[in-house]
């Protein structure tokens, strides 16, 4: 086996493993509009994988294919060594794929703690009757889930707002709460849809630090969409670049940065 098949060690000592998920010749259409055209790439265990491209490139559509919101007309999604059949998003979540959203999707009237607790739903096995009387298995699950959530709240440094309704929080903290909820599910693969969107410089620095810490301390594989190229180049192990639904680049940040097709796409250079 070659080094890419077996995995490798990054310059900063992080271990990147074998392929966790692979997109094989994915094509997605909406009527006559082709959002994704014959794209293939993989995501390896332990890495931070960025998906970038100009507006309308198909990045969010690709993330929705990965998370099960969209089902491609052509191609296959391979996950943990096997073809993933057509699934609903909650079934994909049960397989260990968590995500945040470009537009924050939290329960505004609920507290931070209660929002993060909803991320534990895939770990709740007790029946509705056991939960209703809070007895036996339901009680044990509740205690364990609460302990896990409190650890995440401490990890993301949001202890001081844990009892605050989410609707009262500033934008940057809401994004952090959404990250906490995704982490509460203990995902093997975490999908981040523009985690820095709308943030100021200080908030971006904080979020970048937390993303790196999640990857390093939890060993969580991360795939993210982000428009801030500085953030992408600093955080990512590898980058796949899309433009008009096609893949135009794939490699390390340095390789992508020097790719003429990528440069042209971002600078708007027309080809003869």
C-alpha positions as CSV (number, residue, x, y, z in Angstrom):
1,X,0.0,0.0,0.0
2,X,1.2,3.5,-0.7
3,X,1.4,6.3,1.9
4,X,-1.9,7.9,0.9
5,X,-3.8,4.6,1.3
6,X,-2.2,3.9,4.8
7,X,-2.4,7.5,5.9
8,X,0.4,10.0,6.8
9,X,1.7,12.3,9.5
10,X,1.4,16.1,8.9
11,X,4.3,18.5,9.6
12,X,2.8,19.4,13.0
13,X,2.7,15.7,14.0
14,X,-1.0,15.1,13.4
15,X,-2.0,11.6,12.1
16,X,-4.1,11.5,9.0
17,X,-5.6,8.0,8.4
18,X,-7.2,6.2,5.5
19,X,-10.3,7.2,3.6
20,X,-13.4,7.8,5.8
21,X,-15.7,9.1,3.0
22,X,-15.4,9.1,-0.7
23,X,-17.5,10.9,-3.3
24,X,-17.4,8.9,-6.5
25,X,-18.5,10.7,-9.8
26,X,-21.3,12.6,-8.1
27,X,-23.8,14.4,-10.4
28,X,-26.7,16.3,-8.9
29,X,-29.4,18.0,-11.0
30,X,-32.4,20.2,-10.2
31,X,-34.6,19.9,-13.2
32,X,-32.4,21.1,-16.1
33,X,-29.9,22.7,-13.8
34,X,-26.7,20.7,-13.1
35,X,-25.5,21.8,-9.6
36,X,-22.7,19.2,-9.4
37,X,-21.1,17.5,-12.4
38,X,-19.1,14.3,-12.1
39,X,-17.1,15.2,-9.0
40,X,-14.9,12.8,-7.1
41,X,-12.8,13.4,-3.9
42,X,-12.3,11.8,-0.6
43,X,-12.1,12.8,3.1
44,X,-9.6,11.1,5.3
45,X,-9.8,10.2,9.0
46,X,-8.4,12.9,11.2
47,X,-8.0,15.6,8.5
48,X,-9.5,19.0,8.0
49,X,-10.8,19.0,4.5
50,X,-12.0,22.3,2.9
51,X,-14.5,22.7,0.0
52,X,-14.1,26.1,-1.6
53,X,-15.2,28.0,-4.7
54,X,-16.9,31.2,-5.9
55,X,-20.6,31.8,-5.2
56,X,-22.8,29.4,-7.1
57,X,-20.0,26.8,-7.4
58,X,-22.1,24.0,-5.8
59,X,-20.4,23.8,-2.4
60,X,-23.5,23.8,-0.3
61,X,-25.1,21.3,-2.6
62,X,-22.1,19.0,-2.1
63,X,-22.3,19.3,1.6
64,X,-26.0,18.5,1.4
65,X,-25.2,15.3,-0.5
66,X,-22.7,14.3,2.1
67,X,-25.2,14.9,4.9
68,X,-28.1,13.1,3.1
69,X,-30.3,16.2,2.4
70,X,-29.8,15.7,-1.3
71,X,-29.6,12.4,-3.3
72,X,-27.4,12.5,-6.4
73,X,-28.8,11.2,-9.7
74,X,-25.4,9.7,-10.5
75,X,-22.4,8.5,-8.6
76,X,-21.9,6.9,-5.2
77,X,-21.2,8.0,-1.6
78,X,-18.8,5.6,0.2
79,X,-18.6,5.8,3.9
80,X,-16.4,3.7,6.2
81,X,-15.5,1.3,3.4
82,X,-18.9,0.7,1.9
83,X,-21.4,2.2,-0.4
84,X,-23.9,4.3,1.5
85,X,-27.5,3.7,0.4
86,X,-30.0,6.5,0.0
87,X,-30.7,7.7,3.5
88,X,-32.6,10.4,5.3
89,X,-30.6,13.0,7.1
90,X,-31.4,11.6,10.6
91,X,-30.2,8.2,9.4
92,X,-27.0,9.7,8.2
93,X,-26.6,11.5,11.6
94,X,-27.0,8.1,13.3
95,X,-24.0,6.9,11.3
96,X,-21.8,9.6,12.8
97,X,-22.1,12.6,10.5
98,X,-22.9,15.9,12.2
99,X,-23.2,19.4,10.8
100,X,-23.8,23.0,11.3
101,X,-25.7,25.3,8.9
102,X,-24.9,28.4,6.9
103,X,-28.0,30.0,8.4
104,X,-28.0,29.3,12.1
105,X,-30.6,26.7,12.9
106,X,-31.1,26.8,16.7
107,X,-34.2,26.9,19.0
108,X,-34.2,30.6,19.8
109,X,-36.6,30.3,22.8
110,X,-34.6,27.5,24.5
111,X,-31.5,27.9,26.6
112,X,-28.0,27.1,25.4
113,X,-28.0,24.0,27.6
114,X,-31.2,22.7,26.2
115,X,-30.1,23.4,22.6
116,X,-26.9,21.5,23.1
117,X,-28.8,18.6,24.7
118,X,-30.8,18.2,21.5
119,X,-27.6,17.1,19.9
120,X,-27.7,13.9,22.1
121,X,-31.0,12.7,20.5
122,X,-29.2,10.0,18.4
123,X,-27.8,8.6,21.7
124,X,-31.2,8.3,23.4
125,X,-32.4,4.7,23.3
126,X,-35.0,4.7,26.1
127,X,-38.7,4.3,25.2
128,X,-41.1,7.2,25.3
129,X,-42.7,5.7,28.4
130,X,-39.4,5.3,30.3
131,X,-38.7,9.0,29.4
132,X,-42.1,10.1,30.6
133,X,-41.6,8.7,34.1
134,X,-37.8,9.3,34.0
135,X,-37.0,5.9,35.4
136,X,-34.4,3.2,34.8
137,X,-32.7,3.4,31.4
138,X,-34.1,6.9,30.8
139,X,-32.7,8.3,34.0
140,X,-29.2,6.8,33.3
141,X,-29.2,8.1,29.8
142,X,-30.2,11.6,31.0
143,X,-27.4,11.7,33.5
144,X,-24.8,10.5,31.0
145,X,-26.0,12.8,28.3
146,X,-26.0,15.8,30.7
147,X,-22.4,15.0,31.7
148,X,-21.3,14.8,28.0
149,X,-23.0,18.1,27.2
150,X,-21.4,19.9,30.2
151,X,-18.0,18.8,29.0
152,X,-18.6,20.3,25.6
153,X,-19.9,23.5,27.1
154,X,-16.7,23.8,29.2
155,X,-14.6,22.9,26.1
156,X,-16.1,25.7,24.0
157,X,-16.0,28.2,26.9
158,X,-19.7,29.0,27.0
159,X,-20.3,28.1,30.7
160,X,-21.4,31.7,31.5
161,X,-24.3,31.6,29.0
162,X,-25.5,28.0,29.6
163,X,-28.8,29.1,31.1
164,X,-29.4,32.0,28.6
165,X,-32.0,31.7,25.9
166,X,-30.3,31.5,22.5
167,X,-32.4,34.3,21.1
168,X,-30.7,36.8,23.4
169,X,-27.1,35.9,22.2
170,X,-25.0,37.8,19.7
171,X,-24.3,36.2,16.4
172,X,-20.8,34.9,17.2
173,X,-21.9,33.1,20.3
174,X,-24.9,31.5,18.4
175,X,-22.4,30.0,16.0
176,X,-20.5,28.6,18.9
177,X,-23.6,27.1,20.4
178,X,-24.5,25.5,17.1
179,X,-21.0,23.9,17.0
180,X,-21.6,22.6,20.5
181,X,-24.8,21.0,19.5
182,X,-23.1,19.3,16.6
183,X,-20.3,18.0,18.8
184,X,-22.8,16.7,21.3
185,X,-23.7,14.0,18.8
186,X,-20.1,12.8,19.0
187,X,-19.7,12.7,15.2
188,X,-17.0,10.8,13.3
189,X,-17.3,13.4,10.5
190,X,-18.3,17.0,11.3
191,X,-19.5,19.2,8.4
192,X,-19.2,23.0,8.9
193,X,-21.1,25.2,6.5
194,X,-19.4,28.6,6.5
195,X,-18.5,28.6,10.2
196,X,-16.9,32.0,10.0
197,X,-19.7,33.8,8.0
198,X,-20.6,37.2,9.4
199,X,-18.0,37.2,12.1
200,X,-15.5,39.9,13.0
201,X,-11.8,39.2,13.2
202,X,-11.8,38.3,16.9
203,X,-14.7,35.9,16.5
204,X,-13.0,34.2,13.5
205,X,-9.8,33.7,15.5
206,X,-11.8,32.1,18.4
207,X,-13.8,29.8,16.0
208,X,-10.5,28.8,14.2
209,X,-9.0,27.9,17.5
210,X,-12.0,25.8,18.5
211,X,-12.1,24.0,15.1
212,X,-8.4,23.1,15.5
213,X,-8.9,22.0,19.1
214,X,-11.9,19.8,18.1
215,X,-9.8,18.1,15.4
216,X,-6.8,17.7,17.7
217,X,-8.4,16.7,21.0
218,X,-11.4,14.8,19.9
219,X,-9.8,13.4,16.7
220,X,-12.9,14.5,14.8
221,X,-12.6,14.5,11.0
222,X,-13.8,17.9,9.7
223,X,-15.1,19.0,6.2
224,X,-15.9,22.7,5.9
225,X,-17.1,25.3,3.4
226,X,-15.5,28.7,3.9
227,X,-15.1,31.9,1.9
228,X,-12.3,33.4,4.0
229,X,-9.2,32.1,2.1
230,X,-6.9,33.0,4.9
231,X,-8.8,30.8,7.3
232,X,-9.0,28.0,4.7
233,X,-5.3,28.0,4.0
234,X,-4.4,28.1,7.7
235,X,-6.8,25.4,8.9
236,X,-7.0,22.9,6.1
237,X,-4.9,19.8,5.4
238,X,-6.3,19.5,1.9
239,X,-8.6,21.6,-0.3
240,X,-11.0,20.7,-3.1
241,X,-12.1,23.6,-5.3
242,X,-15.4,23.8,-7.2
243,X,-16.5,26.2,-10.0
244,X,-19.9,26.0,-11.8
245,X,-20.5,22.5,-10.4
246,X,-17.2,21.1,-11.5
247,X,-14.0,20.2,-9.6
248,X,-11.1,22.4,-10.8
249,X,-8.5,21.8,-8.1
250,X,-7.7,19.3,-5.3
251,X,-4.6,19.1,-3.1
252,X,-2.8,20.8,-0.3
253,X,-3.3,24.5,0.4
254,X,0.0,25.3,-1.4
255,X,-0.9,23.2,-4.4
256,X,-4.3,24.8,-4.7
257,X,-2.9,28.3,-4.2
258,X,-0.6,27.9,-7.2
259,X,-3.3,26.2,-9.4
260,X,-3.9,28.4,-12.4
261,X,-7.5,27.3,-12.9
262,X,-8.2,28.2,-9.3
263,X,-6.6,31.6,-9.6
264,X,-8.6,32.3,-12.8
265,X,-11.9,31.2,-11.1
266,X,-11.3,33.6,-8.2
267,X,-10.1,36.5,-10.3
268,X,-12.8,36.0,-12.9
269,X,-10.3,35.5,-15.8
270,X,-12.0,34.4,-18.9
271,X,-10.5,31.6,-21.1
272,X,-10.3,32.0,-24.9
